[in-house]
Amino acid sequence: MTVLNRRLTAKIEGDFVVFLIGARINRLWKLPLHLWFARTMPKMLAELEGKPESGFLGYQQLSPTVNVQYWRSTEELLAYARDRDGEHYPYWVKFNKKIASSGDIGVWHETFQVRSGQYECVYTNMPPFGLGKVSTRVDAEGQNATAAGRLGKSDGSDAPVSAQGEEL
């Protein structure tokens, strides 16, 4: 992955949703019984990447069992979860029948609705990552030079700081 050697921030129009999802293997010795489960997320992500009309904006893999997904709206995320013709629904049913009550594998997710302009991010010497991977990247300068500026809360007293600790 190409590292972008400058400070960038991300811009995205309108509201969006951040969906954190992961799994926890509670009984490692039982994993061979549930190998099908390990193959489900890659299939769902591939399906979603092929359906831009679904409202799925993209994702960032954080570990083999955790990813961050970006969606246009909660309604579209929920529609995908309940789509009986999609990859997710049959796996959800199978998980609930075969694993949920066993305790062998835990599943978690958290959903955050982000209002337009109510987010802040910066990426320095990074490849496209997170929100910056699924939205428009712009240089973090001027109004975008500081966290307060990116949040529209700058009063001019939050100048960026150099590696030597001097205001820029």
N, C-alpha and C positions, 0 to 999 in steps of 0.2 A: 504494500500500500504506500502511495506517495505521501511523504510528509510535507505539509505546507508550512514553510519557514517564515511565518508572520503571525501576527495576532488577528484573529478573525472572530466574528460573532455571527449569529444566525438570525435571519429574519423570516417570518412566516406570516402570511396574511390571515387574519381572522382567528377565531377560537380554534383550539385543537385539544386532543386528549393524549395524555401519557399513560400508558398501560404497562405496569411492571408485572412480569409473570415468571414463576420459577417452580422448580420441584426439588424435593429433598428426599434422598434415599435414606430411609430409616433403618432398613435391614439389608445391608449390603449383600449378605449371603443369599438373599432371595431374589436378587436382581436378575439372574438367569431366567426366572419364571416370568419376568415382566419386560423382557427385551423389546417387545412390541411397543411398549410405552416410550422407550428412548427414541424411537423412530417417528413419533407423532409430530413433534414440534417442527422439525425440518420440512415435513410434508405440508403442514399448515402454512408455514411461512412461504414456501414455494408457490402454493396455491394463491395466497394473498398477493404476492409480488406480480402474479399474472393477471390480477383483477384490479386495476387502478380505480375502477368504478365502485369498489367496495368501501372506499373511504380510508383504506389502509395506506399510510404514507411511507412506512418503512420501519426498520428495526435496527437495534444495536445489540449484538450478542455480548454479554458481560462475562459469562462463564458457560461451561457446557450445560448448565441447568437453569440459567437465568438470562432473560433478555428484556430489553426495553422496547416497547412498540409505540409508534406514533400513529394516531388516527385523526381523521377530520372531525368526528363527532362520537359521542357516547352512543347515540342511536345506531350508527353504522357498526360500531364494535359489537353491540348487543345483537344486531341483526345477523352478523356473521356467526356469533356464538350459537344462535338458535336456528341457523339455516340447515335444515335436514338434508339438503343435497350437498353440503360442503364437507370438507375434511374434519372439521372440529366436532360436529354433533355426534357422529357415531363413536368417536374416540371418547368423548365425554360420557356417553352412556356405558361404554365398555369399562372405562375407569371406575365408574360408580358401581358397576356389577362385580368387578373382579378385584379391585384394589382398595377402594375407599374405606371399607369397613375393616380391612386387614391391618392397616397401619404400616404396611411395608414401604409405601411411598407417600409423601405428603405433597400437596400442590397448594400454591398460594398465588394470589394476584392482588394488585392495588391499582385503582383507577383514579386519575387526577384530571379534572377538567380545567384547562388553562384558558383564561379569557385573553382576548387580543391585547398584546402589549404587556401582559402581566407575567413575563418570564425574563430571565437574564441568562446569558451564557457567554463564555469566552473559550477560545481554543488557541493555544500558542504552541507552535512546532508540533502539530498533530495532523494525522491524516483526517479526512472527513469522518466525523464521529458524532454519535448521538443526534440531537436536533440539527446540528450542522451537517449531518449526512443526508437528512431527508428534507431540508429546506434550502433557502438561498443563503450562501455565505457572503459576508461583506467584511471589509477591513474594520477592525476595532480601533477607530480613530475619531477625533472630534467628539461629538456627542456620545459616540459608542466606545470611547476610550476607557471608561470606568464602569463598574457595576451600577453605581447610582445613575450614571448617564444613560446606560442601556435600559434602566427601569424608568427613565423619565423623571428622576428625583434629584438630579444634580443641581446644586446651588453654586457650583464653581469651586467649592472648597475640597473637592475630592480628586485632585490631579493625579494622573498615573504616576507610579514610582519606578525609578530605574533599578537595575540590579545593585547599584551602589547605595540605594535608599534615598536618592534625590528625586524631587518632583520633576517630571518631564514637562 
